[in-house]
Amino acid sequence: MELIVLGCAGSGPGPTSPASGYLVRAGATTVALDMGNGTFGPLQRHLDPFELDAVAFSHLHPDHCADFTALAVHRRYHPYKPYDPAVRRLPVLAPEEAPERFAAAYAPSAQERAETDMTDVFAFTPLSDGASTAVGDVGVEARVVDHLCEAYALRLEHAGRSLVYSGDTGPCDALVELARDADVLLAEATWPHTGVWDEPPPGVHLSGRQAGEHASKAGVGRLLITHVAAWFDREAILAEARAAFDGPVELVEADRAYLI
């Protein structure tokens, strides 16, 4: 398996990175995880968007899904389509309200919103806690995590290798359970543990320390830190994670690939 980072800035694009978005290549299958602000451009540097086998969304905050509308335009209006996207609709794994949320983001007026239906080129499957499915060569399992809206962590498995993506979450047992013995945990660590507050507010994001603690409890092989907000010190958050987890820890960078 290979993880390609399209963007890794937390809560919106940063000066050196788009917001959250990733590609996972496994065998003959390519899955996009989230498509935050600015990620559709770098996605096209790595593959033809028509070659995607599925898109999975951890949740529907704009910094994780805003560029889905660009993908819709591409599939609907590209003049040289390699196949009919209305016949070969792209699978989308996402929270239940995704079709309505994406239609609202795509349509420029109330009238068009009432008439917009994204299912002409997309096939939506709602995520649920504990649900599992297969996308080509990749198994996908979802668990509900502790965020401000319906949100999921996702576990992807292929040929005996496993990647767990936290999405956005505060501390929660479900993430530890999903990540148990995974080869790689790609975990958000939006903010520092102290300095701004005595303890981070619950139910929103992980600190660097909390990301490390989750990796340690789950017994993962490697921890990759992502989603650091642009206004916080990335190296300080990395140091927190390293102090809480004795395995390999790394800050991901946009446009880089990581072997799983």
KOLDRENDO-535685 format. One line per field, with one value per residue (C-alpha): x, y, z; residue number from 1; residue in one letter. Coordinates in nm, 4 decimals, m for minus. Layout:
X	X:...
Y	Y:...
Z	Z:...
k	NUM:...
r	A:...
***
This chain:
X	0.0000:0.1045:m0.0283:0.0013:m0.0660:m0.2577:m0.2944:m0.2444:m0.3209:m0.5684:m0.8981:m0.8302:m0.5487:m0.2172:0.0617:0.2413:m0.0394:m0.4016:m0.6449:m0.6964:m0.6854:m0.5066:m0.4770:m0.4297:m0.2962:m0.3250:m0.2785:m0.4990:m0.7176:m0.6938:m0.9112:m0.9254:m0.9659:m1.1255:m1.1023:m1.0543:m0.9970:m0.7313:m0.6772:m0.8259:m0.5321:m0.2608:m0.4817:m0.4496:m0.0699:m0.0862:m0.3590:m0.6376:m0.9436:m1.1390:m0.9074:m1.0322:m1.2079:m1.3839:m1.3827:m1.4319:m1.5153:m1.4453:m1.6921:m1.8431:m1.6579:m1.5320:m1.1643:m1.2319:m1.4802:m1.4887:m1.3171:m1.5763:m1.7602:m1.4540:m1.4573:m1.8268:m1.7555:m1.4705:m1.6869:m1.9831:m1.8212:m1.4788:m1.4927:m1.2775:m1.4176:m1.2593:m1.5986:m1.9555:m1.9574:m2.3359:m2.2984:m1.9861:m2.0704:m1.7952:m1.8602:m1.8648:m1.8513:m1.9631:m2.1876:m2.5589:m2.6238:m2.3486:m2.5745:m2.7681:m2.4547:m2.2695:m2.5706:m2.5952:m2.2256:m2.2511:m2.5701:m2.5410:m2.9059:m3.2029:m3.3799:m3.0855:m3.0290:m3.3835:m3.3107:m2.9521:m2.8968:m2.5364:m2.6297:m2.5940:m2.2188:m2.1774:m2.3062:m2.3382:m2.3113:m2.3708:m2.1141:m2.2201:m2.0452:m1.8741:m1.9705:m1.7249:m1.7099:m1.4659:m1.3490:m1.1612:m0.8572:m0.9142:m1.1218:m1.2690:m1.4027:m1.5562:m1.6006:m1.7807:m1.5413:m1.5880:m1.6168:m1.8586:m2.0633:m2.1149:m1.7554:m1.5686:m1.2237:m1.1468:m0.9345:m0.8067:m0.6542:m0.4812:m0.2586:m0.1976:m0.1162:m0.3357:m0.3746:m0.6055:m0.7084:m0.8469:m1.0372:m1.1157:m1.1776:m1.1258:m0.9918:m1.2071:m1.1835:m1.3280:m1.0155:m0.7929:m1.0072:m1.0103:m0.6341:m0.5436:m0.2173:m0.2409:0.0781:0.0219:m0.2036:m0.2553:m0.3781:m0.4844:m0.3097:m0.4543:m0.3206:m0.0741:m0.1793:m0.0941:m0.0087:m0.3459:m0.5415:m0.4807:m0.6381:m0.7688:m1.1473:m1.3059:m1.4910:m1.3116:m0.9507:m0.6470:m0.3357:0.0071:0.0254:m0.3183:m0.2319:0.0766:m0.1257:m0.3802:m0.1019:0.0568:m0.2701:m0.3504:m0.0042:0.0397:0.3622:0.4046:0.2356:0.1954:0.0796:m0.1465:m0.4036:m0.1861:m0.3483:m0.1321:m0.1175:0.0429:0.4041:0.4283:0.7563:0.6200:0.3219:0.5558:0.7625:0.4486:0.3571:0.7084:0.7058:0.3836:0.4632:0.7915:0.7492:0.8362:0.6555:0.6606:0.4853:0.3384:0.4034:0.1931:0.2812:0.4821:0.4244:0.4562:0.4765:0.2481
Y	0.0000:0.3571:0.6748:0.9961:1.3210:1.5725:1.8114:1.7999:2.1462:2.1480:2.3385:2.4874:2.5328:2.6561:2.8543:2.5379:2.2813:2.2327:2.1092:1.7377:1.4913:1.1638:0.8927:0.5289:0.2959:m0.0757:m0.3303:m0.2204:0.0020:0.3741:0.5350:0.9030:0.9802:1.3230:1.6079:1.9299:2.2788:2.2782:1.9016:1.8398:2.0134:1.7937:1.4874:1.5423:1.5405:1.1826:1.0262:1.0900:1.1513:0.9084:0.6351:0.6713:0.3591:0.5328:0.8360:0.7995:1.0961:1.0942:1.3803:1.6798:1.9851:2.1918:2.1325:1.7645:1.7779:2.1179:1.9983:1.7286:1.9848:2.0148:1.6374:1.6584:1.9193:1.7068:1.3956:1.5787:1.8167:1.6866:1.6774:1.3648:1.1163:0.7687:0.6150:0.7253:0.8322:0.8037:0.4324:0.3804:0.5925:0.6576:0.4980:0.7510:0.6302:0.9150:1.0239:0.9902:1.3540:1.3672:1.3760:1.6761:1.8454:1.8138:1.9226:2.2356:2.3078:2.2546:2.4466:2.8288:2.9071:2.7725:2.6819:2.4838:2.3250:2.1885:2.0292:1.9131:1.5398:1.4215:1.0605:1.1008:1.0399:0.9235:0.6210:0.7103:0.4557:0.5895:0.5003:0.3605:0.2528:m0.0818:m0.1120:m0.2772:m0.3037:m0.3726:m0.1339:m0.3354:m0.4805:m0.2797:m0.3620:m0.0578:m0.0499:0.2551:0.3549:0.6600:0.8995:1.2003:1.5172:1.8085:1.6299:1.2768:1.1622:0.8392:0.6917:0.4536:0.1393:0.0260:m0.3193:m0.4843:m0.7907:m0.8099:m0.4382:m0.1867:0.1905:0.3665:0.7271:0.9095:1.1782:1.4522:1.3388:1.4108:1.1333:0.8204:0.4461:0.3728:0.5048:0.2873:m0.0178:0.0441:0.1048:m0.2044:m0.3506:m0.1444:m0.0942:0.2822:0.5275:0.8520:1.0682:1.4267:1.6395:1.9823:2.1624:2.1447:1.9815:2.2792:2.6449:2.7512:2.5825:2.3573:2.0653:2.0574:2.0804:1.7360:1.6162:1.8273:1.7359:1.5471:1.7147:1.5831:1.4088:1.2506:1.1258:0.9583:0.8100:0.6625:0.5113:0.3594:0.2131:0.0643:m0.0865:0.0492:0.0090:0.3728:0.7066:0.9709:1.3117:1.5256:1.8107:2.0486:2.3919:2.6491:2.8765:2.6140:2.4910:2.1627:2.0632:2.1165:1.8931:1.6311:1.6408:1.5803:1.2763:1.1326:1.1689:0.9638:0.6916:0.5026:0.3868:0.5817:0.9156:1.1549:1.4723:1.4175:1.6699:1.7626:1.5921:1.3172:0.9421:0.6991:0.3217:0.1319
Z	0.0000:m0.0677:0.0933:m0.1085:0.0775:m0.1345:0.1564:0.5323:0.6742:0.9621:0.9541:0.6099:0.3581:0.4949:0.3272:0.2149:0.1875:0.0852:0.3478:0.4172:0.1293:0.0596:m0.2020:m0.1078:m0.3764:m0.3090:m0.5828:m0.8729:m0.6519:m0.5767:m0.3093:m0.2164:0.1543:0.1954:m0.0572:0.1367:m0.0021:m0.2743:m0.3036:m0.6487:m0.8195:m0.6653:m0.7135:m1.0879:m1.0614:m0.9349:m1.1480:m1.3937:m1.1717:m1.3894:m1.2575:m0.8994:m0.7737:m0.4824:m0.2545:0.1218:0.3433:0.7146:0.7683:0.5920:0.7212:0.4242:0.4995:0.4303:0.1428:m0.0332:m0.3524:m0.4172:m0.6287:m0.8546:m0.9012:m0.9942:m1.2623:m1.3949:m1.4241:m1.5753:m1.8205:m1.9228:m2.3051:m2.3434:m2.0935:m2.1080:m2.0215:m1.9533:m1.5853:m1.5763:m1.6496:m1.4406:m1.1385:m0.8841:m0.5424:m0.2575:0.1044:0.3286:0.6151:0.5468:0.4558:0.1918:m0.1185:0.0142:0.1507:m0.1797:m0.3850:m0.1711:m0.2189:m0.5956:m0.6767:m0.6965:m0.6145:m0.4211:m0.7447:m0.8777:m0.5370:m0.5474:m0.8850:m0.8304:m0.7934:m0.7643:m0.8302:m1.2057:m1.1763:m0.8134:m0.6225:m0.2538:0.0268:0.3798:0.6428:0.9790:1.2959:1.2471:0.8803:0.6472:0.2695:m0.0115:m0.2803:m0.5398:m0.3641:m0.0445:0.2618:0.4384:0.7955:0.9660:1.3289:1.4672:1.6403:1.8686:1.6619:1.6190:1.3535:1.2207:1.1754:1.1131:1.1391:0.8532:0.8370:0.4985:0.4511:0.1564:0.1278:0.5013:0.5442:0.7253:0.7392:0.9841:0.9201:1.2219:1.0341:1.2863:1.6416:2.0040:2.2265:2.1952:2.2510:1.9070:1.7368:1.9559:1.8807:1.5059:1.4990:1.7011:1.5615:1.2417:1.0458:1.0200:1.2024:1.0124:1.2982:1.3189:1.5791:1.5263:1.8309:2.1239:2.4483:2.6693:2.6282:2.4893:2.7712:3.0704:2.8819:2.5230:2.4891:2.4438:2.1372:1.8780:1.7930:1.9200:2.0526:1.9618:2.2986:2.2540:1.9045:2.0511:2.3367:2.0943:1.8821:2.1925:2.3245:1.9831:1.9389:1.5879:1.3957:1.2914:1.3577:1.0881:1.2128:0.9955:1.0153:1.2191:1.2061:1.0279:1.3336:1.5580:1.5762:1.3858:1.5468:1.8987:1.8193:1.6734:1.9940:2.2013:1.9920:2.0154:2.3931:2.4142:2.1563:2.1384:1.7786:1.4622:1.4366:1.1425:1.0297:0.6841:0.4101:0.1093:m0.2190:m0.0509:m0.0672:0.2253:0.1987:0.4346
k	1:2:3:4:5:6:7:8:9:10:11:12:13:14:15:16:17:18:19:20:21:22:23:24:25:26:27:28:29:30:31:32:33:34:35:36:37:38:39:40:41:42:43:44:45:46:47:48:49:50:51:52:53:54:55:56:57:58:59:60:61:62:63:64:65:66:67:68:69:70:71:72:73:74:75:76:77:78:79:80:81:82:83:84:85:86:87:88:89:90:91:92:93:94:95:96:97:98:99:100:101:102:103:104:105:106:107:108:109:110:111:112:113:114:115:116:117:118:119:120:121:122:123:124:125:126:127:128:129:130:131:132:133:134:135:136:137:138:139:140:141:142:143:144:145:146:147:148:149:150:151:152:153:154:155:156:157:158:159:160:161:162:163:164:165:166:167:168:169:170:171:172:173:174:175:176:177:178:179:180:181:182:183:184:185:186:187:188:189:190:191:192:193:194:195:196:197:198:199:200:201:202:203:204:205:206:207:208:209:210:211:212:213:214:215:216:217:218:219:220:221:222:223:224:225:226:227:228:229:230:231:232:233:234:235:236:237:238:239:240:241:242:243:244:245:246:247:248:249:250:251:252:253:254:255:256:257:258:259:260
r	M:E:L:I:V:L:G:C:A:G:S:G:P:G:P:T:S:P:A:S:G:Y:L:V:R:A:G:A:T:T:V:A:L:D:M:G:N:G:T:F:G:P:L:Q:R:H:L:D:P:F:E:L:D:A:V:A:F:S:H:L:H:P:D:H:C:A:D:F:T:A:L:A:V:H:R:R:Y:H:P:Y:K:P:Y:D:P:A:V:R:R:L:P:V:L:A:P:E:E:A:P:E:R:F:A:A:A:Y:A:P:S:A:Q:E:R:A:E:T:D:M:T:D:V:F:A:F:T:P:L:S:D:G:A:S:T:A:V:G:D:V:G:V:E:A:R:V:V:D:H:L:C:E:A:Y:A:L:R:L:E:H:A:G:R:S:L:V:Y:S:G:D:T:G:P:C:D:A:L:V:E:L:A:R:D:A:D:V:L:L:A:E:A:T:W:P:H:T:G:V:W:D:E:P:P:P:G:V:H:L:S:G:R:Q:A:G:E:H:A:S:K:A:G:V:G:R:L:L:I:T:H:V:A:A:W:F:D:R:E:A:I:L:A:E:A:R:A:A:F:D:G:P:V:E:L:V:E:A:D:R:A:Y:L:I
***
